[in-house]
Each structure stands twice: as structure tokens, then as C-alpha cells.
Amino acid sequence: MPPKQSQFESTEYNNLIRARASGIYYGQWRVAGRQTRTSLKTRSLKMARRKLASLYPKVLKKGASATGDGNAKFATVAEDWRQSTLPTTKAHARKSYIGSIKHLKEFFPGVLSRITKRQCEKWFAVRSVRKASTANGDLRVLQRIFDYAVAHDIVMDNPAAHIKKKPDDSKEVEIPTEDEFQKLIAELRNQQGEASEATEFLAASGCRDAELLGDTEVETKPMYWGAFEWNFGKLGRLKIRGKGRKKDGKIRYIPIFPPLRKLVDRMIARLGHQPKPTERIFNIEHIAKQIDRACIKAGIRHTHPHAMRHLFCSRAIASGVDFLTIAAWLGHTDKKGKPDATEIMRTYGHLRADNTETAALLMIDMAEEPPLPANVVRMVQPLGAIQEAQQESKAK
């Protein structure tokens, strides 16, 4: 049995619906938790919108808005929603929400309840010029803000709910070549300062730049010399705290790899003394601009601090390190906190695929069995001998 069709159909305007049978427009609100519908007594959309606007003050006096302000600005409701997400949102998501809301406030400066479906569609058409991950992230925030407004009886429906995400357009990760990396470091050294050593540190450790240099926006502290545990095992290890506050920033450990050890020894020699555990390893907070300038002057492809993490991963794969170990070094974990190689395989799987023939040569030929001792008699012929005997019999 087909589902029963509603007597009313929605329009592109909030709180305005139309009767299917008569074509008459109605205003629809939620008053004191109950849905209320008022006939506007017109089949003209233009007239219906005028009457709807005149009804707003009367409806608000009855308590149509649970917040007491049906004329709340988009920026106000967006900030209320963001504040409501703080207890359950990780640091990197909080930073992302701030950026999305900053952009959305510029496009929607007015009253939230007057934003229409057409306006939302127009906004997304403009925003879709950006890459899919950015546009879809902003869309998700917009939809959640309107869901929050619906839940608090500020609007009746979500005018952005029908908008579909932009198809994924992510490109293969661009990793600097070893030649480009060396040219980058050479140019950074010409600029003087700590940017060159910080960039080398990222490439030798796989750290995120926020984990090394700190980032107040995601509440991550910089790395201190006390993070080095020189006497642990044969190589020693480095303690890394992930992005976010204590509950978000998970701690992981990586070995002090030989290239990293050489770099650190060179840094300590430059300092001229053994640094204290409470001293910052680097006194700079950002290196992106320095890298931008160095790329231009060196005449190489544009790159960024996070690409050094990709470079570290590509080096590990080329060295034959398994994906699960790399995931543990990079801090990629599942919900249970165990290393998760899914993202490594998705992002860098093409690097391992390029080495298929090389890896194949390392495999043992299972058809070749090792020779038996002289005092042992083989009871069953090896597979190769059986196949040769069958071929000889067919030839005869």
C-alpha cells in the first residue's frame, strides 16, 4: 500500500507551506512545543510572504520560539550551537567549526529564520568552487546549525537539509622528492632561523607541526627537550603528545631514528650546551610562510609542513616498514586505541603498489624444496617432479 501523501507541501521559505488541494498558503510554527498552522487566505506567494511577515510578532508573543527570540541572527544561533558541541568535540573539530562559522556568518549576516532553501543552494554553489572536503565540511556545519535551530523551535525545518555533498575530488598526496626536499632545506638555511631544522625534524620524526611547535587554537603545547628518553632500549624513544587537551591529546612513542638522532646531535652542538628538559626544542610557532618563500626561491613545487609527515611515511614504506608499525608511529588509531593502518593504506597504498615487482623477487619459490639429508628417503615426490613425469608420459 503506497504511503499516504501529506495534505501540505513545503515551499522554499521557512514557516510557509501550501495546501495541495486548494493551493492556499499557510503559516506553520511550533508554539510551546506544539505545531500550529494558520491560514494566510491567499493563493498568491507574494501576498502570502507579506502576511507571514506580519504574523511573526504575534506568534512570537505566544512563545513560538523556545529561546524567546525568533529574530535571532544566524551568527548568534551558530555560536550557541558551537558552544553546545564543546563537551563532546575534539580539538581539531573545534578549530574546524570556528573556521566554518566565520565563513558562514559572512554569507548569512541576517536573521536565521529568514534564510531560504534558495539562499542555501546559492551559498553551496559558490562554496563548491573550493575543494570537496572544505565545501562539505562547511555544509555539514550549516546543516547542524539549522538542526539545532529546529530542536530549539527557532525554525520549523532545515532549509539546507536537502543539499547533497560535493563528490570527492581529493588528489593523490603530493610528496616532495628527495631532491626537492634537499633544495628546500638549503633555501631555508639561507633564510637563517630555526625553520630549516624544524622542517628536517618533521621529516625525520613524522610529527605534525602542531605537535612539535604547538598550536593554541587546538590547545596543543609545544614539544620540550624532556620528551627525549635517551636511555630507553637501543635507540631511545621520543614522547609525542597528540593534538588537543589532555583527554584528547593521546600520547605515543616513536624510536629515535638514526636520521633524527643525527639532527638532534647537530642541534645540541649548535646550542653549545645540554638543553634542560623544560626548554622548548624550537622557539618558533609557525614555519608555513618560511616554507612558502623557500619553495618560490628554490624553484620547486609548493609544499607545506604537513607534507613532511607524508615524506616520513613514504620513506618508511620504501624501507619496507609494515603499515601497522607506521600507523603506530604516526598516531593513527581505531576507537579502541589500537594502531589502525586503514588511512595509511588508503593514502599511501600506491607507493607500496609501485614496488610490487621488487617485493615479488623477495618471495621464496615454494615449488623449490630444500634438499634432504643423505640419510632421509623422500616418500612422496615433490610437485615439480610429478609434473615433469606427467609431461614425459604425454610426450610418449
C-alpha positions in Angstrom: 0.0 0.0 0.0 1.6 3.3 -1.0 2.3 5.8 1.8 -0.4 8.5 2.3 0.6 11.8 0.8 0.6 14.9 3.1 -2.1 17.5 2.6 0.5 20.2 2.6 3.7 20.7 0.6 6.7 22.8 1.8 8.0 25.9 0.0 11.4 27.4 -0.3 10.5 29.8 2.5 10.7 28.9 6.2 7.4 28.5 8.1 5.4 28.8 4.8 3.5 25.8 3.4 0.9 25.3 0.8 -2.3 23.1 0.7 -2.1 20.7 -2.2 -5.8 20.6 -2.9 -6.8 24.3 -2.6 -3.4 25.9 -3.3 -3.9 28.2 -0.2 -0.8 29.2 1.7 -0.4 28.6 5.5 2.0 29.8 8.1 3.3 27.0 10.3 5.1 27.3 13.6 5.8 25.4 16.8 4.2 27.1 19.8 5.1 25.9 23.3 6.2 22.6 21.8 3.1 22.1 19.7 2.9 22.6 15.9 0.5 25.4 14.9 -0.8 26.2 11.5 -2.5 29.4 10.4 -4.3 30.1 7.1 -3.0 33.1 5.2 -6.1 33.0 3.0 -4.3 33.6 -0.3 -3.1 31.6 -3.3 -0.5 34.3 -4.2 3.0 33.5 -3.0 3.9 37.2 -2.9 0.9 38.1 -0.7 1.5 35.0 1.5 5.0 36.2 2.3 3.7 39.6 3.3 1.1 38.2 5.5 3.6 35.7 7.0 5.9 38.6 7.9 3.1 40.5 9.6 2.2 37.4 11.7 5.8 36.9 13.1 5.4 39.4 16.0 2.0 37.9 17.1 3.4 34.4 17.0 6.5 35.4 19.0 4.3 36.8 21.8 2.7 33.4 22.1 6.1 31.8 22.6 6.8 30.4 19.1 10.5 30.4 19.9 11.7 28.4 22.8 14.6 30.9 23.1 12.3 33.8 23.2 13.9 35.3 20.1 12.6 34.2 16.7 14.5 37.0 15.1 17.9 35.7 16.3 20.8 36.4 14.0 22.4 33.5 12.3 25.7 34.3 14.0 24.1 34.2 17.4 22.5 30.8 16.9 25.7 29.4 15.2 27.7 30.4 18.3 25.1 28.8 20.6 25.4 25.6 18.6 29.2 25.7 18.7 29.2 26.2 22.5 26.8 23.2 22.9 29.3 20.9 21.0 32.3 21.8 23.1 31.9 19.0 25.7 31.9 16.2 23.1 34.1 17.7 20.3 37.8 17.1 19.8 40.2 19.9 19.4 40.8 19.7 15.7 37.0 19.7 15.1 36.5 22.7 17.3 39.1 24.6 15.2 37.3 23.5 12.0 33.9 24.7 13.4 35.3 28.1 14.1 36.6 28.4 10.6 33.3 27.3 9.0 31.2 29.6 11.1 33.5 32.6 10.3 32.8 32.0 6.6 29.1 31.3 7.0 28.5 34.5 9.0 29.8 36.5 6.1 27.3 34.9 3.7 24.3 34.8 6.1 24.6 38.1 8.1 20.9 38.4 8.8 18.1 36.7 10.8 18.4 32.9 10.7 14.7 32.2 10.4 14.5 34.1 7.1 17.2 32.1 5.4 15.6 30.2 2.5 16.4 27.0 0.6 17.3 29.0 -2.5 19.8 31.1 -0.4 21.4 27.9 0.9 21.6 26.4 -2.6 23.2 29.6 -3.9 25.7 29.6 -1.0 26.7 26.0 -1.7 27.1 26.7 -5.4 29.6 29.4 -4.6 31.3 27.4 -1.9 31.7 24.4 -4.2 34.5 26.2 -6.0 36.6 25.1 -3.1 37.8 21.5 -2.7 35.2 19.0 -1.7 36.5 18.4 1.8 36.2 22.2 2.6 32.8 22.7 1.0 31.3 19.6 2.5 32.7 20.4 5.9 31.1 23.8 5.8 27.8 22.3 4.6 27.8 19.8 7.5 28.2 22.7 9.9 25.4 24.7 8.3 23.0 21.7 8.4 23.9 21.1 12.1 23.2 24.7 13.0 19.8 24.5 11.4 19.1 21.2 13.1 20.0 22.9 16.4 17.6 25.8 15.5 14.8 23.3 14.7 15.3 21.5 18.0 15.0 24.8 19.9 11.9 25.9 17.9 13.6 28.8 16.2 12.6 27.5 12.8 10.3 24.7 11.6 12.5 23.0 9.2 16.1 22.8 7.9 16.4 24.7 4.6 19.9 23.1 3.9 18.9 19.5 4.7 18.2 18.6 1.0 21.6 19.8 -0.3 23.9 16.9 -1.3 27.6 16.7 -0.7 30.0 17.6 -3.4 31.7 14.4 -4.9 35.1 13.7 -3.6 37.8 15.4 -5.6 40.8 14.6 -3.5 44.0 14.1 -5.4 46.8 11.7 -4.7 49.0 13.0 -2.0 51.9 15.1 -3.4 55.1 14.2 -1.6 58.3 16.2 -2.1 61.0 14.3 -3.9 64.3 13.8 -2.1 65.9 16.4 -4.5 63.1 18.9 -3.8 63.5 18.3 -0.1 67.2 19.0 -0.1 66.7 22.2 -2.2 64.0 23.3 0.3 66.3 22.7 3.3 69.2 24.5 1.6 67.0 27.6 0.9 65.6 27.6 4.5 69.1 27.6 5.8 69.8 30.7 3.7 66.9 32.4 5.5 68.5 31.6 8.8 66.4 31.0 11.9 65.0 27.6 13.1 62.7 26.8 10.2 65.2 24.6 8.4 65.9 22.4 11.5 62.2 22.3 12.3 61.4 21.1 8.8 64.0 18.4 9.0 62.7 17.4 12.4 59.2 16.9 11.0 60.5 14.8 8.1 62.7 12.7 10.4 60.1 12.0 13.0 56.7 12.1 11.3 55.3 14.6 13.8 52.6 17.0 13.0 53.8 20.6 13.0 51.3 21.4 15.9 52.7 18.5 17.9 56.3 19.9 17.5 55.7 23.7 17.6 52.4 23.8 19.5 49.1 25.4 18.5 46.9 27.4 20.8 43.9 27.0 18.6 43.8 23.2 19.1 45.2 23.6 22.7 48.4 21.7 21.9 51.6 22.6 23.8 55.0 22.6 22.0 57.5 19.8 22.4 60.2 20.1 25.1 63.6 18.5 25.3 62.3 16.4 28.2 60.3 14.4 25.6 63.6 12.6 24.6 64.2 9.4 26.6 67.7 8.7 25.6 68.3 5.5 27.6 65.2 3.6 26.5 66.2 0.5 24.6 68.9 0.6 22.0 67.8 3.7 20.1 65.9 5.7 22.8 62.4 7.0 22.2 60.6 10.3 21.7 57.4 11.0 23.6 54.8 12.8 21.4 51.5 14.2 22.7 48.8 14.4 20.0 46.6 17.4 19.3 44.1 18.6 21.8 43.8 18.9 25.6 44.8 16.1 28.0 41.8 13.9 27.3 42.1 14.4 23.5 45.9 14.5 23.0 46.9 10.9 23.2 50.5 10.1 23.9 52.5 7.9 21.6 56.2 7.0 21.4 58.5 6.6 18.4 62.1 5.4 18.3 64.8 8.0 17.9 65.6 7.0 14.3 69.2 7.4 13.2 68.5 10.4 10.9 66.6 12.1 13.8 69.5 11.3 16.2 72.0 13.0 13.8 69.8 16.0 13.5 69.3 16.4 17.3 73.1 15.9 17.9 73.7 18.7 15.4 71.2 21.0 17.1 72.7 20.4 20.6 76.2 21.1 19.2 74.9 24.4 17.8 73.4 25.3 21.2 76.7 24.7 22.8 75.2 23.1 26.0 72.9 20.3 27.0 69.4 21.7 27.0 67.2 21.5 30.1 64.2 19.1 29.9 61.9 22.1 30.4 63.3 24.1 27.4 61.4 24.2 24.2 63.0 22.3 21.3 62.1 25.2 18.9 61.1 28.7 19.8 59.1 29.4 16.7 55.4 28.7 16.3 54.9 28.5 12.6 57.0 27.6 9.6 54.4 27.6 6.7 55.3 31.1 5.5 59.0 30.3 5.5 58.4 27.2 3.5 56.3 29.1 1.0 59.1 31.6 0.4 61.7 28.9 0.2 59.7 27.0 -2.4 59.4 30.1 -4.6 63.1 31.0 -4.3 64.3 27.4 -4.9 62.0 27.0 -7.9 60.3 23.8 -6.6 56.7 22.7 -6.3 54.8 24.3 -3.5 54.7 22.2 -0.3 53.7 22.7 3.3 54.7 21.5 6.8 52.3 18.5 6.8 53.9 17.3 3.6 57.0 16.5 5.7 54.8 13.9 7.6 54.0 12.4 4.2 57.6 12.3 3.3 58.4 10.5 6.5 55.7 7.9 5.7 56.9 7.4 2.1 60.5 6.8 3.4 59.3 4.3 5.9 57.3 2.4 3.2 60.3 2.5 0.8 62.4 1.0 3.6 60.0 -1.9 3.9 58.3 -1.0 7.2 54.8 -2.5 7.5 51.7 -0.3 7.5 50.7 -1.2 11.1 54.0 -0.1 12.5 53.9 3.1 10.5 50.3 3.8 11.8 51.6 3.4 15.4 54.4 5.9 14.7 52.0 8.4 13.2 49.4 8.0 15.9 46.6 6.6 13.7 44.4 4.5 15.9 40.9 3.0 15.9 38.2 3.6 18.5 39.8 1.1 20.9 43.1 3.0 20.7 44.9 0.3 18.7 47.0 1.1 15.6 44.9 1.4 12.5 46.6 1.1 9.1 43.4 1.9 7.1 44.3 5.5 6.4 47.9 4.6 5.7 46.8 2.1 3.0 44.3 4.5 1.5 46.7 7.4 1.4 50.0 5.7 0.6 48.9 2.4 -0.9 50.1 3.4 -4.4 53.6 3.7 -3.1 53.6 0.0 -2.0 51.9 -1.0 -5.3 54.8 0.6 -7.2 57.2 -1.8 -5.5 55.2 -5.0 -6.4 57.9 -6.5 -8.7 60.7 -5.8 -6.2 58.7 -7.4 -3.4 57.9 -10.4 -5.6 61.6 -11.1 -6.0 61.9 -11.4 -2.2 59.4 -14.2 -2.1 60.7 -17.8 -1.8 59.8 -20.1 -4.7 57.5 -22.5 -3.0 58.0 -25.1 -5.8 61.6 -25.4 -4.9 62.1 -27.6 -1.9 65.3 -27.6 0.2 67.5 -30.7 -0.3 67.0 -33.6 2.2 69.8 -35.0 4.3 71.6 -38.1 2.8 70.1 -40.5 5.4 66.5 -39.4 4.7 64.3 -41.1 1.9 61.6 -39.0 0.4 58.3 -40.9 0.5 56.4 -38.5 -1.8 57.8 -36.9 -4.9 57.9 -33.1 -5.0 55.3 -31.4 -7.1 57.8 -30.4 -9.8 59.0 -34.0 -10.3 55.4 -35.2 -10.6 54.6 -32.5 -13.2 57.7 -33.4 -15.2 56.8 -37.1 -15.2 53.3 -36.3 -16.4 54.7 -34.2 -19.3 57.1 -37.0 -20.3 54.3 -39.6 -20.4 52.1 -37.4 -22.5 55.0 -36.8 -24.9 55.5 -40.6 -25.3 
